[in-house]
Amino acid sequence: MRALVVGDTGGIGAAVAAQLRAEGATVEGLSRQRNGFDVTNPAQAEAVLETLEGPFDLIFVATGALVNTRDAPEKSLRELSAEEMAAQFAVNTIGPALVLKQASRLLARRERGVFAALSARVGSIGDNRAGGWYSYRASKAALNQVIRTGAIELARSHKQAVCVAMHPGTVATDFTASYPAHKKVTAEDAAANLLRVVGGLTPDQSGGFFDYAGLEVPW
């Protein structure tokens, strides 16, 4: 198995890469820390992505940010700012979309290939009962639409492709350190859960939004 992990030095991304290697996969990683890959710099990101040679059996995008210009997500409309929203979309939506743009070239045409990107349950419009977190929610909802739309196009040329958004649960990383939750899982457990779900998905599930247990999340 050959895999590309984008964001392989972050909590979940590093754990996914490690899990794949432990299973015998050949893993190529991209991240700002490792090799200067910056999803918020579209020209640079696309230049790096275009140097990659497929086919990959799995492309896993683990990049993301909860806040960029603030210390915490917005709790009300009064806190909304164009600067934060633009920064959130740059990381959480545009970055993964630029990777997805290369999927038709990097995934095998006739064999099963998976493109999976980390989303979040709070990006679900139907499941939004608490409000707040405007920029993060909106950027993840937009990512879900990119994944859904990309899956439709990819299926026309890659009949065995699986293109999905994934909710990892609340993972104990630096990303969530400031946000208490009833239950957090380790990055290693999250990676194992996500890869187990990804491994069981079929092409007819492409374009879906799934959680760490394999349950479909409402849009």
Summary of the structure (lengths in Angstrom):
residues: 219
radius of gyration: 16.3
end to end distance: 30.9
largest distance: 50.4
contacts: 746
relative contact order: 0.16
helix: 44%
strand: 16%
